[in-house]
């Protein structure tokens, strides 16, 4: 089995939190420690099993168990870097099943196998995500375990990306580049609907990823670029020459996300002076904030750099300047004035300052690229060009 650096980082943080073991239940953290891309719970499969995917990991030894619905067991076994994959019954088309009992039985079994039955110890859980049925089982059958919330510890573990994670984020960024280059091509011609544009963009990203992948975000054109109502598109609107087009798109590839935004003018029309001012302000703010992502700086320094860039154009920032990215699309720290988190090499950010004319206006711009913090400064992972030059 290949080394699991993410689990090693998690264990280090969990030891500091006083845990003997951890039972993770969020999509993000189960993906993080296992390397298995936990499916986003939508569609029929989300209703066919009683419980979610779980990961139980011993903190002071090598024990690790991934609990998944039986229908996902084969895929999980191929991808998981935890020692054991434990399937539980879901719906079966030909035989009756008791998914609830099967799920809780597997949880009970792995807790016992981890040596947690009838012993005093500290079990880390995620208060935000722990199913009540599992919490009740722990209270009834493992009363000597003390439960502690490990959200902060896991955030600390995920703060610095491993080499494997950086490689996956590079890959996701490449898929985002494909989407934004497609947008630039489509914006040369007016008359398409947002639906048509979005369909072509996502089709090419799927091809780049080698399969369909989860996509979130928005494509807005014309007046809808003047405010932020994320996620705001696409819609049936057909574009006209001179329209603004703003696309903020994120896609999950092998468990890791990209998040990039660009703003264009439709139909090969030159931007007005005011459109150029807004676009250039958001671009300058993005570039200034990315340049501030250096070891020894703080998250708030990137915000300050973006704010100063906006003010040099006579504008004010409309929202935060960005966020870290990884197994979720929007991770801590965020680039705001009050976040004093130190910037460290190995962090990866999506930097996304924006400025908008507001209701009654005709234009808004947001500019977002992904950047890796290195010991000598930021490495820009995004290769697409700004839409307004």
Backbone torsions as a table, in degrees:
resi	resn	phi	psi	omega
1	UNK	NA	135.1	-179.0
2	UNK	-68.4	151.7	179.6
3	UNK	-58.1	141.4	-179.8
4	UNK	-108.9	84.6	-176.7
5	UNK	-66.8	-31.3	179.0
6	UNK	-65.6	-44.7	178.1
7	UNK	-64.4	-37.2	177.7
8	UNK	-61.3	-41.9	178.0
9	UNK	-65.8	-39.8	178.2
10	UNK	-63.0	-44.5	-179.7
11	UNK	-61.5	-39.8	179.1
12	UNK	-60.3	-45.2	179.6
13	UNK	-68.2	-34.3	-177.3
14	UNK	-75.6	-32.4	172.8
15	UNK	-61.3	-43.8	179.0
16	UNK	-63.1	-27.9	178.5
17	UNK	-85.2	-0.2	176.0
18	UNK	82.9	19.7	-176.7
19	UNK	-87.3	145.0	169.6
20	UNK	-92.9	-29.4	178.1
21	UNK	-155.8	166.5	179.2
22	UNK	-137.0	137.3	174.9
23	UNK	-115.6	107.1	-174.9
24	UNK	-98.8	141.4	-176.3
25	UNK	-132.9	-5.9	176.9
26	UNK	-82.3	146.8	177.5
27	UNK	-54.0	-42.7	-175.6
28	UNK	-65.7	-50.0	-173.9
29	UNK	-75.7	-31.0	173.9
30	UNK	-65.9	-42.4	174.8
31	UNK	-60.1	-43.2	-175.9
32	UNK	-61.6	-49.7	-174.2
33	UNK	-80.7	-22.7	-175.0
34	UNK	-98.8	-26.7	-172.2
35	UNK	79.6	-3.0	177.1
36	UNK	-89.1	128.7	-178.6
37	UNK	-76.6	90.7	-178.5
38	UNK	-58.8	126.8	-178.2
39	UNK	-62.8	142.9	172.5
40	UNK	-68.2	130.3	-171.1
41	UNK	-78.1	81.7	173.8
42	UNK	-132.9	158.4	175.8
43	UNK	79.7	-169.7	-172.9
44	UNK	-61.6	-40.4	-175.4
45	UNK	-62.3	-27.9	179.4
46	UNK	-66.5	-19.9	-178.1
47	UNK	-104.3	-2.7	-172.3
48	UNK	-92.1	-6.8	178.3
49	UNK	-129.9	146.4	-173.7
50	UNK	-68.5	-40.0	-173.1
51	UNK	-122.4	169.2	178.5
52	UNK	-83.7	171.5	170.9
53	UNK	-64.1	138.2	179.0
54	UNK	-130.2	153.4	172.5
55	UNK	-128.3	124.9	173.3
56	UNK	-110.3	125.4	-178.0
57	UNK	-131.6	128.8	168.1
58	UNK	-67.7	144.5	-177.3
59	UNK	-92.2	-31.0	-173.7
60	UNK	-107.4	3.6	172.6
61	UNK	-143.1	-167.9	-171.1
62	UNK	-90.2	2.4	-175.8
63	UNK	-62.5	136.5	177.7
64	UNK	-160.6	132.7	-176.8
65	UNK	-133.5	131.7	174.8
66	UNK	-108.8	118.6	-178.1
67	UNK	-102.6	119.2	-174.3
68	UNK	-137.9	157.9	172.1
69	UNK	-58.9	147.2	-176.5
70	UNK	-56.6	-35.2	-179.4
71	UNK	-65.3	-18.5	179.7
72	UNK	-104.3	1.6	-171.2
73	UNK	-62.7	-40.9	-178.0
74	UNK	-64.6	-45.6	178.4
75	UNK	-64.0	-42.4	179.9
76	UNK	-63.4	-40.9	-179.8
77	UNK	-63.2	-33.9	178.8
78	UNK	-69.2	-33.9	-169.1
79	UNK	-104.3	-26.8	-172.0
80	UNK	-68.9	142.5	174.8
81	UNK	-108.3	12.6	169.9
82	UNK	-86.9	151.7	-173.9
83	UNK	-61.2	-33.8	-173.9
84	UNK	-131.2	141.3	171.4
85	UNK	-113.6	124.4	-175.4
86	UNK	-114.9	109.5	179.5
87	UNK	-85.3	148.1	170.8
88	UNK	-124.9	155.3	-174.8
89	UNK	-66.8	140.6	167.2
90	UNK	-118.3	-155.7	176.5
91	UNK	-67.9	141.3	175.7
92	UNK	-127.1	131.6	-176.1
93	UNK	-69.5	-18.7	-171.3
94	UNK	-120.1	-17.6	-178.5
95	UNK	-134.9	141.1	178.1
96	UNK	-67.6	144.7	178.7
97	UNK	-133.6	157.7	173.2
98	UNK	-117.0	85.0	-173.6
99	UNK	-64.5	-37.3	-179.9
100	UNK	-61.1	-50.7	-179.1
101	UNK	-64.0	-39.7	-179.9
102	UNK	-64.2	-44.5	179.7
103	UNK	-60.4	-51.3	-177.5
104	UNK	-67.2	-32.2	176.6
105	UNK	-63.8	-42.0	178.9
106	UNK	-66.8	-40.3	177.5
107	UNK	-61.8	-47.4	177.9
108	UNK	-56.9	-43.3	-177.0
109	UNK	-66.0	-42.5	-178.1
110	UNK	-73.2	-31.7	174.9
111	UNK	-62.9	-41.9	177.4
112	UNK	-66.3	-41.9	-179.9
113	UNK	-63.8	-30.2	178.0
114	UNK	-78.4	0.5	177.6
115	UNK	81.3	25.0	-175.1
116	UNK	-102.0	1.9	-179.7
117	UNK	-79.0	128.2	174.0
118	UNK	56.2	36.3	175.4
119	UNK	-130.3	152.2	173.2
120	UNK	-82.5	132.1	180.0
121	UNK	-171.8	177.2	-178.8
122	UNK	-116.7	120.6	179.5
123	UNK	-109.6	121.5	175.1
124	UNK	-79.3	134.9	176.8
125	UNK	-137.8	169.4	176.6
126	UNK	-105.4	105.3	-176.4
127	UNK	-56.7	-35.5	-176.8
128	UNK	-69.5	-25.0	-168.6
129	UNK	-123.9	-10.6	-176.6
130	UNK	-64.9	121.9	177.6
131	UNK	-60.4	140.0	-179.0
132	UNK	-60.1	-35.2	-180.0
133	UNK	-60.7	-37.1	178.0
134	UNK	-73.5	-39.9	177.3
135	UNK	-60.0	-41.3	179.1
136	UNK	-65.4	-40.8	176.8
137	UNK	-60.3	-43.3	179.6
138	UNK	-62.8	-43.4	-178.7
139	UNK	-66.2	-39.0	-175.2
140	UNK	-79.5	-40.0	-169.5
141	UNK	-111.9	-12.7	178.8
142	UNK	-131.6	55.6	-170.8
143	UNK	-67.4	-17.0	-178.1
144	UNK	-85.1	-6.5	176.8
145	UNK	-81.2	134.0	173.1
146	UNK	-95.8	125.4	-178.6
147	UNK	-93.4	134.2	175.4
148	UNK	-129.5	146.1	179.3
149	UNK	-79.6	126.0	-176.6
150	UNK	-109.0	18.3	179.6
151	UNK	-56.3	-46.1	-179.7
152	UNK	-65.0	-40.8	179.4
153	UNK	-63.7	-41.4	179.6
154	UNK	-70.3	-35.3	173.8
155	UNK	-60.7	-41.4	178.3
156	UNK	-63.9	-41.5	179.4
157	UNK	-61.8	-38.7	-174.5
158	UNK	-85.9	-1.9	-173.9
159	UNK	-61.7	-46.9	-179.4
160	UNK	-102.7	124.7	-176.8
161	UNK	-79.1	141.5	174.7
162	UNK	-76.9	169.6	177.8
163	UNK	-60.1	-38.5	177.4
164	UNK	-62.6	-44.9	179.9
165	UNK	-62.8	-42.1	179.5
166	UNK	-61.1	-39.9	176.8
167	UNK	-62.6	-40.3	178.9
168	UNK	-69.7	-35.7	177.2
169	UNK	-70.0	-34.6	173.4
170	UNK	-61.1	-42.8	-180.0
171	UNK	-63.0	-46.0	178.7
172	UNK	-62.8	-38.9	178.2
173	UNK	-62.9	-37.4	177.6
174	UNK	-62.1	-40.5	178.2
175	UNK	-64.8	-39.1	176.4
176	UNK	-62.9	-38.8	177.0
177	UNK	-57.9	-41.8	178.7
178	UNK	-59.7	-45.0	179.6
179	UNK	-61.8	-42.3	-177.4
180	UNK	-75.4	-31.0	174.0
181	UNK	-68.2	-35.1	175.7
182	UNK	-65.0	-42.9	176.5
183	UNK	-57.7	-45.2	179.9
184	UNK	-58.9	-40.4	178.5
185	UNK	-65.5	-45.4	-177.2
186	UNK	-68.5	-29.7	-178.8
187	UNK	-71.5	-10.0	177.6
188	UNK	-69.8	-19.8	-175.4
189	UNK	-124.9	129.5	176.0
190	UNK	-84.5	166.9	172.9
191	UNK	103.2	-5.1	177.5
192	UNK	-91.1	152.5	173.3
193	UNK	-82.3	159.2	175.0
194	UNK	-59.9	-37.5	177.2
195	UNK	-58.9	-45.2	-179.3
196	UNK	-63.7	-42.2	179.5
197	UNK	-64.6	-47.2	-179.8
198	UNK	-60.4	-40.4	178.8
199	UNK	-61.2	-43.8	179.3
200	UNK	-68.3	-40.8	-179.7
201	UNK	-61.9	-49.7	-177.6
202	UNK	-68.9	-33.3	177.3
203	UNK	-60.7	-43.8	-179.5
204	UNK	-70.3	-33.9	176.4
205	UNK	-67.9	-39.6	176.2
206	UNK	-59.6	-42.7	179.4
207	UNK	-62.5	-40.7	179.6
208	UNK	-66.1	-35.9	179.2
209	UNK	-78.4	-19.0	-178.1
210	UNK	87.9	2.4	179.0
211	UNK	-171.2	169.5	173.4
212	UNK	-69.5	143.6	-179.2
213	UNK	-133.4	154.4	175.8
214	UNK	-62.0	134.4	-179.3
215	UNK	-129.7	135.4	174.5
216	UNK	-131.8	162.9	175.7
217	UNK	129.8	-152.7	-173.8
218	UNK	-154.6	152.2	166.3
219	UNK	-129.7	114.6	-179.0
220	UNK	-124.0	145.2	179.9
221	UNK	-132.6	160.2	175.4
222	UNK	60.8	-137.1	-174.3
223	UNK	-59.7	-26.1	-178.2
224	UNK	-71.2	-8.6	175.1
225	UNK	-78.4	-8.4	-172.9
226	UNK	-83.6	-12.3	178.7
227	UNK	-135.8	165.7	177.5
228	UNK	-108.1	111.9	174.6
229	UNK	-130.1	50.8	-173.8
230	UNK	-64.5	139.8	-10.9
231	UNK	-80.5	131.3	-168.7
232	UNK	-115.0	20.9	-178.5
233	UNK	-178.5	179.9	4.7
234	UNK	-82.9	173.6	177.7
235	UNK	-133.8	-173.2	-178.3
236	UNK	-80.0	-5.3	-173.8
237	UNK	-56.2	135.5	177.4
238	UNK	-97.9	131.8	-173.0
239	UNK	-75.5	154.5	178.5
240	UNK	-126.2	154.2	177.9
241	UNK	-56.8	134.5	-180.0
242	UNK	91.4	-9.4	176.0
243	UNK	-62.0	149.1	164.3
244	UNK	-80.2	147.8	172.6
245	UNK	-133.1	122.7	-178.7
246	UNK	-123.4	124.6	177.5
247	UNK	-125.0	121.7	173.5
248	UNK	-115.5	107.9	-170.9
249	UNK	-131.6	139.4	179.7
250	UNK	-129.8	141.2	176.1
251	UNK	-139.5	146.6	-177.5
252	UNK	-102.8	119.6	-177.8
253	UNK	-125.5	116.6	-178.3
254	UNK	54.0	37.3	173.9
255	UNK	91.4	-6.6	-177.0
256	UNK	-121.5	147.0	-169.9
257	UNK	-104.4	153.7	162.3
258	UNK	-114.9	162.3	179.4
259	UNK	-157.6	107.7	-175.4
260	UNK	-141.7	149.3	-176.7
261	UNK	-137.4	145.9	175.4
262	UNK	-147.5	158.8	-178.6
263	UNK	-128.5	135.0	-176.6
264	UNK	-131.8	168.9	167.1
265	UNK	-111.1	131.9	-176.2
266	UNK	-77.7	143.5	167.2
267	UNK	83.4	19.5	178.7
268	UNK	69.3	15.8	-178.6
269	UNK	-83.4	139.1	178.1
270	UNK	-71.2	139.4	179.5
271	UNK	-67.0	150.6	172.6
272	UNK	-71.3	168.9	179.3
273	UNK	-60.0	-39.4	-179.1
274	UNK	-71.9	-39.6	174.8
275	UNK	-60.9	-42.7	179.3
276	UNK	-63.9	-39.9	179.7
277	UNK	-60.4	-46.7	-179.9
278	UNK	-65.1	-45.1	-178.4
279	UNK	-64.3	-46.3	-179.2
280	UNK	-65.6	-33.8	177.8
281	UNK	-64.3	-44.9	-179.1
282	UNK	-67.8	-38.0	177.2
283	UNK	-64.0	-45.7	-180.0
284	UNK	-63.5	-38.8	178.6
285	UNK	-65.5	-40.7	177.4
286	UNK	-62.1	-47.7	-177.9
287	UNK	-65.6	-38.2	178.8
288	UNK	-67.3	-42.2	179.3
289	UNK	-65.8	-41.8	177.9
290	UNK	-62.0	-41.1	-179.4
291	UNK	-64.3	-25.5	179.1
292	UNK	-80.6	-6.2	-179.4
293	UNK	-82.5	79.8	-176.8
294	UNK	-132.2	144.1	177.4
295	UNK	-54.6	135.1	-176.6
296	UNK	99.5	-20.7	173.9
297	UNK	-84.6	177.4	177.3
298	UNK	-123.6	162.3	179.4
299	UNK	-56.2	-37.2	-179.5
300	UNK	-64.6	-26.3	178.6
301	UNK	-66.3	-35.7	177.0
302	UNK	-66.3	-40.1	175.3
303	UNK	-60.0	-46.0	-178.2
304	UNK	-61.4	-39.6	179.3
305	UNK	-65.3	-42.5	178.6
306	UNK	-65.3	-42.7	-179.6
307	UNK	-60.7	-43.3	179.3
308	UNK	-63.5	-38.4	178.8
309	UNK	-64.3	-45.0	177.3
310	UNK	-58.3	-45.7	-176.4
311	UNK	-65.8	-26.7	176.7
312	UNK	-67.1	-17.4	175.8
313	UNK	-102.5	7.2	-178.9
314	UNK	75.5	26.3	-176.8
315	UNK	-128.1	164.2	178.2
316	UNK	-119.6	145.8	178.6
317	UNK	-65.5	144.7	-177.9
318	UNK	-93.4	-18.4	-177.0
319	UNK	-164.7	-175.5	-178.3
320	UNK	-57.3	163.3	-175.7
321	UNK	-93.3	-3.9	177.8
322	UNK	150.4	-167.6	-171.8
323	UNK	-163.8	160.9	172.0
324	UNK	-76.7	164.3	-174.5
325	UNK	-142.5	149.4	-178.9
326	UNK	-176.2	-118.5	179.1
327	UNK	-76.4	-9.8	164.0
328	UNK	-125.4	158.9	-172.8
329	UNK	-74.9	-22.9	-176.3
330	UNK	-133.1	96.5	-176.4
331	UNK	-109.0	163.4	171.6
332	UNK	-81.1	150.9	-0.3
333	UNK	-80.7	162.6	174.1
334	UNK	-107.2	151.8	-174.5
335	UNK	-89.7	87.3	179.5
336	UNK	-134.3	164.7	-174.1
337	UNK	-63.8	-27.5	-173.7
338	UNK	-97.6	-0.2	-178.9
339	UNK	-92.4	112.5	-176.7
340	UNK	-99.4	18.6	179.6
341	UNK	-59.4	128.6	177.0
342	UNK	-65.5	139.7	174.1
343	UNK	-81.6	133.5	-178.9
344	UNK	-132.7	150.9	175.0
345	UNK	-58.5	137.5	-178.7
346	UNK	101.2	-8.8	172.5
347	UNK	-77.1	150.9	176.1
348	UNK	-129.9	126.5	-175.6
349	UNK	-119.9	148.6	161.3
350	UNK	-104.7	118.3	-174.6
351	UNK	-104.3	120.5	-167.2
352	UNK	-141.5	58.5	176.0
353	UNK	-69.4	145.8	-179.9
354	UNK	-142.4	161.0	178.6
355	UNK	-149.2	138.2	-168.6
356	UNK	-141.2	144.4	-178.8
357	UNK	-72.8	-21.9	177.3
358	UNK	88.3	178.4	-178.8
359	UNK	-54.2	135.5	-177.0
360	UNK	89.8	-11.3	177.7
361	UNK	-86.4	-172.9	-179.3
362	UNK	-128.7	-2.5	-170.5
363	UNK	-151.7	147.9	169.9
364	UNK	-153.5	154.8	-177.1
365	UNK	-139.5	138.5	170.9
366	UNK	-135.7	139.8	-176.0
367	UNK	-131.8	121.8	-172.9
368	UNK	-141.4	125.8	173.1
369	UNK	-132.9	162.5	179.3
370	UNK	-96.9	139.8	-177.2
371	UNK	-138.5	134.2	174.7
372	UNK	-96.5	129.5	176.1
373	UNK	-81.2	124.3	176.3
374	UNK	-114.5	169.2	179.6
375	UNK	-58.3	-25.1	-177.5
376	UNK	-104.7	2.6	180.0
377	UNK	135.1	-171.8	-175.6
378	UNK	-79.3	141.6	168.2
379	UNK	-108.7	118.5	-178.1
380	UNK	-78.2	117.5	-178.0
381	UNK	-81.7	-26.9	-177.3
382	UNK	-80.9	133.3	-177.0
383	UNK	-106.1	-9.7	-176.6
384	UNK	-70.4	155.7	-179.3
385	UNK	-90.0	151.4	173.8
386	UNK	-61.0	145.9	-174.0
387	UNK	-78.7	-23.2	-179.8
388	UNK	-123.1	117.7	-175.7
389	UNK	-115.3	NA	NA
